[in-house]
Amino acid sequence: MNKWESNVYLKKLRQAVDHFQLIKPGDRILVGVSGGKDSTLLLYGLSQLRKVHPYNFEVEGLIVNHGMLGNMETYLTYCKDLGLKLTVHTELYAESLGEENGFSPCYTCSRLRKGIVKRIALEKEFNAIAYGHTLEDVVETFFMNIVKQGKIAGIPALSQESESDIKLIRPLILLDEVAIQKAIEILGIPLMHDTCTFAHGRVRDEAEKVIQRIEETYPAFSEQVVKALQNVDLNRLL
Ligand SMILES: Nc1ncnc2c1ncn2[C@@H]1O[C@H](COP(=O)(O)OP(=O)(O)OP(=O)(O)O)[C@@H](O)[C@H]1O
């Protein structure tokens, strides 16, 4: 087993890429980067995978600077030294956000940010956008969809952007936050800390607590949810 394979976090990223067929030869992938641990590891991991994977593909990171991102200088220098391709696009919309038409600032910010990433992907002829959603994101979303919507749905590893040919890929979907944190510590990347004043008391925090409590009894609960989402017994649904 080589060094690459012995790194559990990179092994799981590759497992997701291959199992869900996230990457095709010739893909041009734009990674949405927030400067936090998940999307930073995603950019690093895909850039590493590129070097050893049989398929030829390109990887580039994009930070949308909406005005609440803190100091980027050290982070950008470190990423550059690691050989990561990363650009910053500045559109300072965050400060003017508020509660609008019943939508929270976080919701509006996320919509605007995704629109910008998509626009730049199209302008620069990328055919794929990668997001840093993790195992926890899938399980929390699954839980919240049941509790809030009465619906069975998680986050797909691979989906299609509406209104364009761009595919959305989520290669960290098999990785948990503990493994990601460990990987970031090993790499020593100084993360960026956002200055967002809205993101507190998220509904997701409640889901996180409930899942943690379940995992005290069933430690593999999150992995089992991901397994279950690929193993639906259609004959036993109503
Ligand atoms: N400032 C940013 N610039 C570019 N991409 C970003 C930025 N912030 C976040 N992203 C990307 O968007 C992904 C999802 O972001 P985040 O978890 O904050 O929630 P969200 O936009 O509410 O997403 P969702 O509702 O789809 O879970 C991140 O994993 C990252 O890949």
The ligand as an SDF file (V2000), in Angstrom:
LIG
                    3D

 31 33  0  0  0  0  0  0  0  0999 V2000
  -17.4190   31.6780    0.0390 N   0  0  0  0  0  0  0  0  0  0  0  0
  -17.5130   30.5790   -0.7080 C   0  0  0  0  0  0  0  0  0  0  0  0
  -17.0300   30.5750   -1.9730 N   0  0  0  0  0  0  0  0  0  0  0  0
  -17.1350   29.4770   -2.7620 C   0  0  0  0  0  0  0  0  0  0  0  0
  -17.6950   28.3290   -2.3580 N   0  0  0  0  0  0  0  0  0  0  0  0
  -18.1800   28.2700   -1.1070 C   0  0  0  0  0  0  0  0  0  0  0  0
  -18.1170   29.3830   -0.2120 C   0  0  0  0  0  0  0  0  0  0  0  0
  -18.6980   29.0210    0.9610 N   0  0  0  0  0  0  0  0  0  0  0  0
  -19.0910   27.7450    0.8180 C   0  0  0  0  0  0  0  0  0  0  0  0
  -18.7880   27.2730   -0.4130 N   0  0  0  0  0  0  0  0  0  0  0  0
  -19.0610   25.9230   -0.9570 C   0  0  0  0  0  0  0  0  0  0  0  0
  -20.4220   25.6160   -0.7290 O   0  0  0  0  0  0  0  0  0  0  0  0
  -20.5110   24.3710   -0.0100 C   0  0  0  0  0  0  0  0  0  0  0  0
  -21.7550   24.3750    0.8570 C   0  0  0  0  0  0  0  0  0  0  0  0
  -21.6760   25.4590    1.7320 O   0  0  0  0  0  0  0  0  0  0  0  0
  -22.3710   25.4800    3.1710 P   0  0  0  0  0  0  0  0  0  0  0  0
  -22.2210   24.1580    3.8340 O   0  0  0  0  0  0  0  0  0  0  0  0
  -21.9580   26.7270    3.8390 O   0  0  0  0  0  0  0  0  0  0  0  0
  -23.8220   25.5200    3.0010 O   0  0  0  0  0  0  0  0  0  0  0  0
  -24.9840   25.9250    2.0970 P   0  0  0  0  0  0  0  0  0  0  0  0
  -24.5490   26.8610    1.0100 O   0  0  0  0  0  0  0  0  0  0  0  0
  -26.0400   26.3220    3.0170 O   0  0  0  0  0  0  0  0  0  0  0  0
  -25.2020   24.5270    1.4300 O   0  0  0  0  0  0  0  0  0  0  0  0
  -26.3740   23.5300    1.4010 P   0  0  0  0  0  0  0  0  0  0  0  0
  -27.6460   24.2490    1.6980 O   0  0  0  0  0  0  0  0  0  0  0  0
  -26.2860   23.0290   -0.0270 O   0  0  0  0  0  0  0  0  0  0  0  0
  -25.9680   22.5010    2.4190 O   0  0  0  0  0  0  0  0  0  0  0  0
  -19.1980   24.2800    0.7420 C   0  0  0  0  0  0  0  0  0  0  0  0
  -18.8960   22.9420    1.0660 O   0  0  0  0  0  0  0  0  0  0  0  0
  -18.2200   24.8490   -0.2550 C   0  0  0  0  0  0  0  0  0  0  0  0
  -17.8350   23.8620   -1.2070 O   0  0  0  0  0  0  0  0  0  0  0  0
  1  2  1  0
  2  3  1  0
  2  7  2  0
  3  4  2  0
  4  5  1  0
  5  6  2  0
  6  7  1  0
  6 10  1  0
  7  8  1  0
  8  9  2  0
  9 10  1  0
 10 11  1  0
 11 12  1  0
 11 30  1  0
 12 13  1  0
 13 14  1  0
 13 28  1  0
 14 15  1  0
 15 16  1  0
 16 17  2  0
 16 18  1  0
 16 19  1  0
 19 20  1  0
 20 21  2  0
 20 22  1  0
 20 23  1  0
 23 24  1  0
 24 25  2  0
 24 26  1  0
 24 27  1  0
 28 29  1  0
 28 30  1  0
 30 31  1  0
M  END
$$$$
